[in-house]
Amino acid sequence: MRNIQIESLSVPGQQDYTEVFPLVYGLSTSDATMDGVKEWLATARKGLLESLAKHGAILFRGFPIKDANDFDAFIRAFGLDSFTYQESFSNAVRVNRTELVFTANEAPPDVSIFLHHEMAQTPLFPSRLFFCCEKAAEADGQTPICRSDVLLEELERRVPEFVDACSRLGVRYSNVMPAEDDPDSGQGRSWRSTLNAADRTEAAERLEKMGYTHEWLADGSLRATTPALPAIRTLVDGRRVFFNQLIAAFRGWDDVRNDRRKSIRFGDDSEIPAQSMQVAIELGDELSFDLAWQAGDVALIDNYLVMHGRRPFKGERRVLASLVADDGKRLAA
């Protein structure tokens, strides 16, 4: 194998449950090439994906990744099916850089993106996430990550009645999508882009097919409400996870169109107690590991097991992302 030597690394704040979180691999050879990295990944991918399912997140540090094309090659070496931004119901504004790679979020630097499982507010979500730091921020801009199974265990101890309601009732999400992309909002993707629809008829048809209700507003924006979606899911290995967007919605779904206090309800349309959400928020903050980016870093995250977010930052920050399709093998029926 071409000049590839890999070692396990420790990073500040790394957590230790029955396994370390996140798992960190470093490239200890300075003359490694992307061809060598791709060759190593082709042989190591099965073990890496097994480790990911156990640990929840893997950080690759010191690899020769300089731009979106290198990141694209790194992703392709895993041989996984892509979940494209275009087919997603993501409400974040993003810009494609390659066929597989896009910007993580175009929200302004002072906007916090709070803990969530990617697209858990929709019936369609990816199984894994790739992130790559093309340029680290001048200050801050970390990506907090949190083990959702650990969070759920703590919630069951602190607010068992809330966990029971989440499990029994599920949750509904409401979001107002603008007619055109709004890059000043963390959830400013237009309904045309979100729904891949040319007009209102196509948008309505897609929403109705997915079980959503909807309302057209006077300014051309669209309010869409999901059917009741699970707030807690079980993995095939028996672990239960707090798989939802409740923290992100309750804390951050505020813009000129959306009021976070009206964005989430239990599946029977009853109110979700603010006190319970505050406990979830506090526990999520306590349990989070802040991934402090260095240029060239790649993080691979199990979207079923780990929540992520984004801290505000100063200066230019370029973090790229790519999504992996749900393979139907990790969630229990």
C-alpha positions in Angstrom: 0.0 0.0 0.0 1.4 3.4 -1.0 3.0 5.1 2.0 -0.1 4.9 4.2 0.4 4.5 7.9 -2.6 5.0 10.2 -2.7 5.5 13.9 -5.4 6.0 16.6 -5.3 9.5 18.1 -6.6 11.1 21.2 -8.1 14.6 21.1 -9.1 17.0 23.9 -12.5 16.4 25.3 -12.8 12.9 23.7 -15.5 11.0 25.6 -15.4 7.4 26.9 -18.6 5.4 27.2 -18.1 1.6 26.6 -16.2 3.0 23.6 -14.5 6.3 22.8 -16.4 9.1 21.1 -15.5 10.1 18.6 -13.0 7.6 17.2 -10.0 9.4 15.7 -7.6 8.1 13.0 -4.5 10.1 12.0 -2.3 9.7 8.9 1.2 9.6 10.2 3.0 9.7 6.9 3.6 13.1 5.3 4.1 12.0 1.7 0.8 10.1 1.4 -1.3 10.7 -1.8 -5.0 10.5 -2.4 -4.4 7.4 -4.6 -2.9 5.8 -1.5 -5.7 6.9 0.7 -8.3 5.5 -1.7 -6.4 2.2 -1.8 -6.4 2.1 2.0 -10.1 2.9 2.2 -11.0 0.2 -0.3 -9.6 -2.4 2.1 -10.5 -0.8 5.4 -14.0 0.4 4.6 -15.9 -2.7 6.0 -14.1 -2.4 9.3 -14.5 1.4 9.4 -18.3 1.1 8.9 -18.5 -1.5 11.6 -16.6 0.8 13.9 -18.8 3.7 13.0 -21.9 1.8 13.9 -20.4 1.1 17.4 -18.7 4.5 18.1 -21.1 6.8 16.2 -18.4 9.1 14.7 -15.0 8.8 13.2 -12.7 11.8 12.6 -9.9 11.4 10.0 -7.1 13.9 10.6 -4.0 14.7 8.6 -5.1 13.1 5.3 -4.1 14.9 2.0 -7.5 16.5 1.4 -7.3 20.0 0.0 -10.6 20.7 -1.7 -14.1 19.4 -2.7 -12.7 17.1 -5.4 -10.4 15.3 -2.9 -13.3 15.0 -0.5 -15.5 13.6 -3.3 -12.8 11.0 -4.0 -12.6 10.1 -0.3 -16.4 9.6 -0.2 -16.5 7.5 -3.4 -13.8 5.1 -2.0 -16.4 3.9 0.5 -18.7 2.7 -2.3 -21.9 3.8 -0.5 -25.1 5.0 -2.2 -25.5 8.8 -2.1 -28.5 10.6 -0.8 -28.5 13.8 -2.9 -29.4 17.2 -1.7 -31.9 17.6 -4.5 -34.0 14.6 -3.5 -34.0 15.6 0.2 -36.6 17.5 2.2 -33.8 19.5 3.9 -34.8 23.1 4.7 -31.2 24.3 4.8 -29.8 26.4 2.0 -26.8 24.7 0.5 -24.6 25.0 -2.7 -23.4 22.0 -4.6 -19.6 21.8 -5.2 -19.5 18.4 -6.9 -22.1 15.8 -7.7 -21.7 14.4 -4.2 -20.4 17.4 -2.2 -22.2 20.6 -1.1 -21.8 23.3 1.5 -22.9 22.2 4.9 -25.2 25.3 5.5 -25.3 28.8 4.1 -26.7 30.4 7.3 -24.8 33.5 8.5 -21.8 33.0 10.9 -23.7 34.3 13.9 -26.5 31.8 13.6 -26.3 28.7 15.8 -27.5 25.4 14.4 -28.6 23.3 17.3 -28.4 19.5 17.8 -30.4 17.4 15.4 -30.4 14.2 13.4 -30.2 15.1 9.8 -33.6 15.4 8.2 -35.3 13.6 11.1 -38.2 16.1 10.7 -39.0 14.4 7.4 -40.0 10.9 6.3 -36.7 10.7 4.2 -33.3 10.8 5.9 -29.7 9.7 5.3 -28.0 7.0 7.2 -24.6 8.5 7.4 -23.0 12.0 7.0 -19.6 13.0 5.7 -18.2 16.4 6.7 -15.0 17.9 5.5 -13.2 21.1 6.6 -11.9 23.0 3.6 -11.1 26.0 5.7 -11.3 26.4 9.5 -12.9 29.5 11.0 -10.8 32.2 12.4 -12.4 31.5 15.8 -15.0 29.0 17.0 -17.3 27.3 14.4 -17.0 23.8 16.0 -19.5 21.1 15.2 -21.0 19.7 18.4 -21.9 16.0 18.2 -23.9 14.1 20.8 -24.6 10.4 21.2 -28.4 10.2 21.0 -28.6 6.8 22.8 -26.8 8.3 25.8 -29.0 11.3 25.7 -32.1 9.1 25.7 -30.9 7.1 28.7 -30.4 10.4 30.7 -33.8 11.7 29.6 -35.4 8.4 30.8 -33.9 9.0 34.2 -34.9 12.7 34.4 -38.2 13.0 32.5 -39.6 9.5 31.9 -43.1 10.8 31.2 -41.7 13.0 28.4 -39.9 10.0 26.9 -43.1 7.9 27.2 -45.1 10.5 25.3 -42.4 10.8 22.6 -42.5 7.1 22.2 -46.3 6.7 22.1 -47.3 9.8 20.2 -44.4 10.8 18.0 -44.1 14.4 16.8 -45.3 16.7 14.1 -43.2 19.5 12.6 -44.5 22.7 11.0 -42.3 24.9 8.8 -42.9 27.8 6.6 -40.8 27.7 3.4 -40.3 30.9 1.3 -40.9 31.2 -2.4 -37.2 31.9 -3.0 -34.1 30.8 -1.0 -33.4 32.9 2.1 -29.7 32.5 2.9 -30.1 34.6 6.1 -32.0 31.7 7.7 -30.9 28.3 8.9 -34.1 26.9 7.4 -34.5 29.2 4.4 -34.6 26.8 1.5 -37.5 27.6 -0.8 -40.4 25.3 -1.3 -39.5 25.0 -5.0 -36.1 23.6 -4.1 -37.1 21.6 -1.0 -39.9 19.8 -2.9 -38.2 19.8 -6.3 -41.4 21.4 -7.7 -41.9 23.8 -10.6 -45.2 25.1 -9.4 -47.8 24.9 -6.6 -49.5 21.9 -8.1 -46.4 19.8 -8.1 -45.5 21.0 -4.6 -49.0 20.1 -3.2 -48.9 16.7 -4.9 -45.6 15.7 -3.4 -46.6 16.9 0.1 -49.9 14.9 -0.1 -48.1 11.8 -1.2 -45.8 12.0 1.9 -48.8 12.5 4.2 -48.2 16.3 4.9 -50.9 18.9 5.2 -50.1 22.4 3.8 -51.3 26.0 3.5 -50.3 28.6 1.0 -49.7 32.0 2.5 -50.3 35.5 1.0 -46.6 36.2 0.3 -46.2 33.0 -1.7 -44.6 31.0 1.0 -45.8 27.5 2.0 -46.6 26.2 5.5 -46.2 22.4 5.6 -46.9 20.1 8.5 -45.7 16.6 8.7 -47.7 13.5 9.6 -46.8 12.1 13.1 -43.2 10.9 12.9 -41.3 8.8 15.4 -39.4 10.8 18.0 -37.6 7.7 19.3 -36.3 4.8 17.2 -34.7 1.5 17.8 -31.6 0.3 16.1 -31.2 -3.3 15.0 -28.6 -3.8 17.8 -31.3 -2.9 20.4 -30.1 0.6 21.2 -32.9 3.2 21.4 -32.1 6.7 20.1 -33.7 10.1 20.5 -34.1 10.4 16.7 -35.8 13.7 16.0 -35.3 17.5 15.4 -37.0 18.6 18.7 -34.0 20.4 20.2 -33.1 22.2 16.9 -36.7 23.2 16.2 -37.4 24.3 19.8 -34.2 26.4 20.1 -33.6 27.6 16.6 -36.5 27.5 14.1 -37.0 31.2 14.3 -36.9 33.6 11.4 -39.2 36.1 9.7 -41.6 33.3 8.8 -41.3 30.8 11.6 -42.0 30.9 15.3 -40.1 28.1 17.1 -42.9 27.9 19.7 -45.3 26.7 17.0 -43.0 24.4 15.1 -43.3 21.2 17.1 -46.3 19.3 18.6 -46.8 15.7 19.8 -48.3 13.5 17.1 -51.8 13.9 18.6 -51.4 17.7 18.2 -51.0 18.2 22.0 -48.4 20.6 23.3 -44.8 19.5 24.1 -43.9 20.8 27.6 -41.3 23.5 27.5 -39.9 22.2 30.8 -39.2 18.8 29.3 -37.6 20.4 26.2 -35.3 22.5 28.5 -34.1 19.3 30.2 -33.3 17.8 26.8 -31.5 21.0 25.8 -29.4 21.1 28.9 -28.5 17.4 28.7 -27.6 17.7 25.0 -25.2 20.6 25.8 -23.7 18.6 28.7 -23.1 15.5 26.6 -21.8 17.2 23.4 -18.3 16.8 22.1 -17.2 19.9 20.2 -15.4 18.9 17.0 -12.8 21.7 16.6 -12.0 21.6 12.8 -8.6 21.7 11.2 -8.3 22.1 7.5 -8.4 18.7 5.7 -10.4 17.0 8.5 -13.1 14.6 7.5 -15.7 13.4 9.9 -18.0 10.4 9.2 -21.1 10.4 11.4 -23.8 7.8 11.9 -26.9 9.8 11.5 -29.0 7.1 13.4 -26.9 7.3 16.5 -25.4 10.8 16.6 -26.9 14.3 16.6 -24.8 17.3 15.3 -25.0 21.1 15.1 -22.9 24.2 14.4 -21.4 26.8 16.7 -21.3 30.5 15.6 -17.9 31.5 14.2 -15.7 34.4 13.1 -13.9 34.7 9.8 -14.4 32.5 6.8 -15.4 28.9 7.5 -15.9 26.3 4.7 -17.2 23.0 5.8 -18.5 20.7 3.1 -21.0 17.8 3.4 -22.2 14.7 1.7 -25.1 12.3 2.6 -25.4 8.5 2.4 -28.7 6.9 1.6 -30.7 4.9 4.1 -29.8 1.2 3.4 -32.8 -0.2 5.4 -30.5 -2.3 7.5 -29.9 -0.3 10.7 -33.3 0.6 12.0 -35.5 -2.0 13.6 -38.9 -2.4 12.0 
